[in-house]
Amino acid sequence: MTMLSIRNLEAGYGSLKVLRGLSLEVPRGRVVALLGGNGAGKTTTMNAIAGLLPAAGGEIRFEDRELRGLPSHRVFARGIALVAQGRALFAEMTVRENLELGALAARSRPDIVALTEDVFRRFPRLRERVEQRAASLSGGEQQMLATGRALMSRPSLLLLDEPTTGLAPIIVSELGRIIRELNAGGLTILLVEQNVRMALQVADEVYVMRNGEIVLHGAAAELQNSDEMFSSYLG
């Protein structure tokens, strides 16, 4: 069953048209990777889904309800959480404070405590650094915090935009394990990633973008050694 359906999406910045009739689907309970070179339109797609960038045309349907035109806070309230490229943490706030901001939808203090404990279970290093400022964390720890903050909202769909950028291979492997674990627990994930190897390992399906359009779509297992995948990605 499809959770997110995008049809003929057009979006850009001022007179610059980035997305040119983009269409894709994210089935419930799956990990879908969106790949492509720099400037392909991947982050633009994520921002349009999250309501951070107005779409000029097309449809964005989530749980069979239209999202296009909704502001970001209403998209968030529908159950979509974005871990933005660059992490977008509140640098001078502590780990605990950043996490609590992610739980704005929690109804009570016990909910926040339980959500925080779940994040600490997944990311034990955050428990060790709970009173440290976000700015003092390593790059890998900041990515863990950004992901944990998104999980505090109990999303139905998690959008991960370039989560492994600038991280050491051991941290990349750890994030891949966590993505698989989250998905095994029932979370649907749309992943934008430059690390093709990691994306193919964690994803069920893959879309490849070039110049604002989808040029290839298939099962990740089938595309791992595909010449078509290689040529589509490099253009």
N, C-alpha and C positions, 0 to 999 in steps of 0.2 A: 504493500500500500504506500502511495506517495505521500510524504509529509510536506515537502517543499517543491513547488512547481514554478518554473520561470519560463515564460513564453515571450519571445520576440522583444527582449528587454533592450531599451536604448537609454544610455546615460552618458554624461560627460561633464566637463567643466567649462562653463561659458560657451564659447564657440567651438571648443574642442570636443568632438564626438569620439568617445572611447568604446562604448559597447554598441554593436551594430546588429541588433536583432538576435541577441543571445538567448538560447533556450537550453535548459537542463532540468533534471529531476533528482531529488534526494529521497530515496525510499526510507520509510520508517525503520529504525533499528540498524541502519547501515552506516558505514564510513565511506564518504565520497570525496575523492581528491580532485582538486582543480589545479592543473599544472599549466605552465607556459613560461616563456621568457620574460625578461623585464619589459614593462610597457604593454603586456598582452591584454591587461584589463582585469586581472584577478582581484586586486584590492578594490578597484572600482565596483566590481560585482558584489563583494562582501559589504561594502559601504552602502550600496543601494538596497541590499536585503535588509540591513540593520536600520535603515531609515536615516542614515547620516548624509546621504546624497540623493536628491530628488531624481526620480526616473523621468525621462522625457517621453517614454512610450513603452508599451508592452504590459505584461502582468507579472506580479509576484504573489503567488498564492501559498499560504501556509495553513495546513489543516483545512484546506478548501475555503479559506477566507482571504480576501484580497488585502495585501499589505501595502501595495503601492499608494503613496500619498500620506501614509501615517508617519508621524514624527517618531524619532528613535525611542522615546520613553514608552510609547504605546506598543511599538514592536517588541521591546524588552518585556513589557507586561504580558504579551501574548505567549512568551516562553522561549524567546530567542536571545542568546547571550553571545556577544562578540568579544573574542580576545584579539585586540587590534594589533596590527603590525607595529612594533616598537613598544608594545606592552601598555603604554598609557597609564602608568601607575601614578599615585600621588606621592611624589618623591620624599616629601618632608613628613609624611605620615608613617606610622608604624605598620608592621605587617598586620597586626590585629585590626588596626583602624581601616586599612585597605580592605581587609576581608569583610568587616562589618558593613562597609559601604556597599558591597556586593549583595548583602542580605536585606536590602531595603524592602523587598517583598515579603520578608519573614514577618509573621504576625505577632510573635512574642519573643521575649528574651530566651526562653528555653529552646525555641526553634533555632535562634542564632547560635547558641552554645552547641547544639547537636550538629548543625551545619559546619561550624568551625572544627569540631572534633573530626568530622568526616574528612575535611580538607587536610588536617594534620595527619590523619591515618594514611592518606595518599602521598602526602609530601612531608615526611618527618622533619626535614630540615627547617621547614617554616615554623614548627613548634619550637625548635631551638633558638630561632631568631625572632620570636613573636613580638618583642618590644623594640626591635631594631627599626630604624628608618628604612623605607624601601630603597632609598638612594644608596644605602650602604651594602646592599646585597650584590652578589655576583650576578652575571647575566643569566645563568641558569636558574638561580634562585628567584630572580625577578620574573622569569617566564613561569615558574611554578606559582608564584604569587598571583600573577595575572590570570592564570588558568584557574587557580583556587578561588579567586574573587568571582569569576564568572560562574563557577559551580555553586557558589553560595546562593544564587538565585533559583536553584533547582530547575535549570532550563530543560526544555524538551529537545531543543536543537542547539548545538554548540558550534559556533563559527570560529575556526582557528586560522588566523592569517599569518603565515610565515613564522610558526612558533620556534623553528630551530635556527633562525638566522643568527650567526655569530657565536654559536654554542659549540663546545668541545664534543667530539664524537661520543664520549661516554654519556654526556647529558642528552644528546640526541637519541641514543638508544633508550635511555630512561623515559624520555617523553613518549617515544614510540610504544613502550610497554604500557604506560599510563593511558594512552589513547585506546589501545586494545582493551585494557581493563575497563575503562569507562564504557566503551561500546558493548562489552560483554554484559555489563550491568543494565543495558537497555537504552543508553544515550545515543541519539543520532548525531552524527558529526559531519560537517562540511569543512574540509581541510584545504587551505591554499598553502603550497609548499614548493620551495626551490630544490629541496633535497629529494630528487626523484626516487632514489633507492629507498629512502625511508618511507616516502608516500606509497610506493608500490607494495611495501611490506605490510602496511597497516590498513590500506584501503580495500574495499570490496569492488568499487567501481572507480573509473578514472575518466575525467574529461580533460582534453588538452585544448587550450586557447591560443589563438594567434590573431593579432590585430582586432581584438574585440569580438571575435567569433569563435565558436566551437569548431575545431577541425578534426577531432577524433574522440570517440567514446567507446569504452569497452570494459570488460572485466579486468581488474588489476592483474590477476593470475595469468591471463592470456596476453597481456601487453608487456610483461616483464622482459621478454626477449624478442620483442617485435621490432622489425626494421621500420615498419610504418610509424610506430611510436617514436622512434629515434628521429626519423625524418620530419615528422609533424612537429615535434618539440623544438628542433633546431631551425625549422623553416627552410 
